[in-house]
Amino acid sequence: MEDTKSAKVWLRIFAAGYLVCCALLVVSLFTPIPYGDLTRIGRISEQEFGWHVPPPPIPDANVKTWPIQESDILVIGDSFSVRYAWQSVLVGAGYKLTTTHWDNTGPLCEDFASWLQKSGFKGKVVIVESIERLLEDRIEKSAACKTMKHAFKPTPPPGENPSKPAPGFQLNWDAQLLSGWFTYHNTRAILRSDSWTNTPEHWGPLIDARKVPDGCKQFSHRACDKLLVTAEDRVNAPLSVESARFMKRFENSAAPYKVVWMVVPNKSTVYLQQNHADAFRAEFNPQNIGPDLFDLAEKNRFKMTDLFPANETHVSTQGYILFGQRMLEAVREVLPAPIAKSQ
């Protein structure tokens, strides 16, 4: 009799556990697949934070690269350049570009000009792109080095057009069992709070969620009064006046090549803390070493819905095109435009 009762208890426990697992699996399967890097990393709902405004098209013919020996312009950038999105504007205007990543080059050292010559680059213009939050560290390392550590290595074009639309709903077969629950829990906490930070054990802060003034006038996602930003925006050192001075010295030392600096503002600078880089900008702008993308973003964040999408660290496709158009203007000031190709 006791064995029978014990068996029934264990059967009930197993059945309850099985039902709980089934429920968790169903929740995870029906949790939308994340297509933004912040929603993916933070396990936050795309239903609340996914963008809805269709992106403008980028012609496939403009998502293109050339060997460095044939290029007019060399781009050294980070994740804001690997999609070849803003570069497509310059390619559409007839320029030949090749792109590499900071991870490939390492710091930009004193022998940068001779390194370019050894790489086979015969062009005249180098665009050095960096997101605001990482540039201070990159400049500190560049200011301290004398010799480039790596041979030139290009970054290949992306496998898909950077202007792809948001995906439709699909069952999330690749989700972990608890993904749906974590997504529900995190999203609910964000919607209830004006200031939330995801702090997974051992990882430290990853994602900040903040209430943004006039958010629904700037974003298309459902929870449009809230914004997701990487916590690196908050914890990394701000750009300094000395960094702006180094950038000018570096431009001078890179002769005969013309260096154009492309500093992409942090998402949090654009929407939450507009004066974050004011001291840097006051030194950077008069030197005529690159366009002020901070000002460009500030002027367009209400004109352009989802300049930075809520679920992404990076700008939207229309944001990339906006920045690309400004970089095209900067390049044309130092390198006459070739004959634009027909589309």
Residue pairs with C-beta under 8 A, 6 or more apart in sequence:
21 177
24 177
24 178
24 180
24 181
25 177
26 180
27 180
27 181
27 184
28 172
28 175
28 176
28 177
28 178
28 179
28 180
28 181
29 171
29 172
29 173
29 175
29 180
30 171
30 172
30 180
31 45
31 172
31 175
31 179
31 180
31 183
31 184
32 45
32 46
32 47
32 50
32 169
32 172
33 46
33 167
33 170
33 172
33 174
33 175
34 40
34 44
34 46
34 311
35 46
35 50
35 166
35 167
35 311
36 46
36 49
36 50
36 51
36 228
36 309
36 310
36 311
36 312
37 311
37 312
37 313
37 314
38 44
38 49
38 207
38 228
38 229
38 230
38 310
38 311
38 312
38 313
39 45
39 46
39 49
39 50
39 228
39 311
41 206
41 207
42 186
42 198
42 206
42 207
42 228
43 179
43 182
43 183
43 186
43 198
44 183
44 186
44 187
44 190
44 198
44 207
44 209
44 228
44 311
45 183
45 184
45 186
45 187
46 311
47 222
48 187
48 190
48 191
48 221
48 222
48 223
48 226
49 187
49 221
49 222
49 223
49 226
49 228
49 310
49 311
50 166
50 221
50 310
50 311
51 166
51 219
51 220
51 221
51 306
51 309
51 310
51 311
51 312
51 316
52 166
52 220
52 221
53 220
53 305
53 306
53 316
54 165
55 163
55 164
55 165
55 316
55 317
55 318
56 163
56 317
56 318
56 321
57 163
58 85
58 88
58 161
58 162
58 163
58 317
58 321
59 88
59 92
59 343
60 161
61 91
61 343
62 88
62 89
62 91
62 92
63 84
63 85
63 88
63 91
63 157
63 158
63 161
63 162
64 84
64 91
64 157
65 84
65 97
65 98
65 99
65 154
65 156
65 157
66 96
66 97
66 98
67 98
67 120
67 154
68 74
68 98
68 119
68 120
68 121
68 152
68 154
69 120
69 121
69 122
70 96
70 122
71 96
71 97
71 98
71 121
71 122
71 123
72 95
72 96
72 97
72 123
72 124
72 125
72 335
72 338
73 90
73 95
73 96
73 97
73 98
73 123
73 125
73 126
73 127
73 331
73 335
74 97
74 98
74 99
74 100
74 116
74 121
74 123
74 125
74 126
74 127
75 81
75 87
75 97
75 98
75 99
75 100
75 126
75 127
75 129
76 99
76 100
76 101
76 102
76 105
76 108
76 126
76 127
76 128
76 129
77 99
77 100
77 101
77 102
77 127
77 128
77 129
77 130
77 262
78 101
78 102
78 129
78 130
78 131
78 134
79 131
79 313
79 314
80 86
80 129
80 131
80 264
80 314
80 315
81 87
81 99
81 101
81 129
81 155
82 99
82 101
82 155
82 158
83 158
83 162
83 314
83 320
84 99
84 157
84 158
84 162
85 162
85 163
85 317
85 320
85 321
85 324
86 320
86 321
86 323
86 324
86 327
87 97
87 99
87 324
88 162
88 320
88 321
88 324
89 321
89 324
89 325
89 327
89 328
90 97
90 324
90 327
90 328
90 331
91 97
92 340
92 341
92 343
93 328
93 337
93 338
93 340
94 337
94 338
94 339
94 340
94 341
95 331
95 335
95 337
95 338
96 123
98 154
99 154
99 155
100 152
100 153
100 154
100 155
101 155
102 130
102 138
104 150
104 152
104 153
104 154
104 155
105 148
105 150
105 152
106 141
106 145
106 148
106 149
106 150
107 138
107 141
107 142
107 144
107 145
107 149
108 128
108 138
108 142
108 148
108 250
109 115
109 142
109 145
109 146
109 147
109 148
109 149
110 145
110 146
110 147
110 253
111 146
111 147
111 148
112 148
112 250
112 253
112 254
113 253
113 254
113 255
113 256
113 257
115 148
115 152
116 126
116 254
116 257
119 151
119 152
120 152
121 152
121 257
123 257
124 256
124 257
124 258
124 334
124 335
125 257
125 258
125 260
125 331
125 334
125 335
126 254
126 257
126 258
126 259
126 260
127 259
127 260
127 261
127 262
127 327
127 331
128 259
128 260
128 261
128 262
129 262
129 263
129 264
130 138
130 262
130 263
130 264
131 264
131 266
132 239
132 263
132 264
132 265
132 266
132 269
132 276
132 277
133 230
133 232
133 233
133 236
133 266
134 232
134 236
135 239
135 243
135 263
136 236
136 237
136 238
136 239
136 240
136 243
137 236
137 237
139 243
139 246
139 247
142 246
142 250
143 246
162 317
162 320
163 317
172 179
172 180
186 198
189 196
190 196
190 209
190 223
190 226
191 223
191 226
193 209
194 210
194 211
195 208
195 209
195 210
195 211
196 208
196 209
196 210
197 205
197 207
197 208
197 209
197 231
198 205
198 206
198 207
198 209
199 205
199 206
200 206
204 231
205 231
205 234
205 235
206 230
206 231
207 228
207 229
207 230
207 231
208 228
208 229
208 230
208 231
208 233
208 234
208 268
209 226
209 227
209 228
209 229
210 226
210 227
210 229
210 268
210 272
211 225
211 226
211 227
212 218
212 219
212 225
212 226
212 227
212 271
212 272
214 302
215 224
215 225
215 226
215 227
215 271
216 224
216 225
217 302
218 224
218 271
218 301
218 302
218 305
218 306
218 307
219 227
219 305
219 306
219 309
219 310
220 305
220 306
221 306
221 309
221 310
221 311
223 310
224 310
226 310
227 267
227 271
227 272
227 310
228 310
228 311
229 266
229 267
229 268
229 271
229 272
229 313
230 267
230 313
233 266
233 267
233 268
233 269
234 268
238 276
238 277
238 279
238 280
239 263
239 277
239 279
239 280
240 279
240 280
241 279
241 280
241 282
241 283
243 280
244 280
244 283
244 284
244 287
245 283
247 261
247 284
247 287
247 289
247 290
248 287
248 289
250 259
251 258
251 259
251 261
251 289
258 334
258 335
259 289
260 289
260 290
260 327
260 330
260 331
260 334
261 284
261 289
261 290
262 290
262 291
262 293
262 323
262 327
263 284
263 290
263 293
263 294
264 293
264 315
264 323
265 277
265 293
265 294
265 297
266 276
267 308
267 313
268 276
269 276
269 277
269 294
270 294
270 297
270 298
270 301
270 307
270 308
271 301
271 308
274 298
277 294
281 292
281 294
281 295
284 290
284 292
285 292
290 330
291 326
291 327
291 329
291 330
293 323
293 326
296 322
296 323
296 326
297 307
297 319
300 307
300 322
301 307
304 318
304 319
304 322
306 316
306 318
306 319
307 315
307 316
307 318
307 319
307 322
308 314
308 315
308 316
308 319
309 315
309 316
315 322
315 323
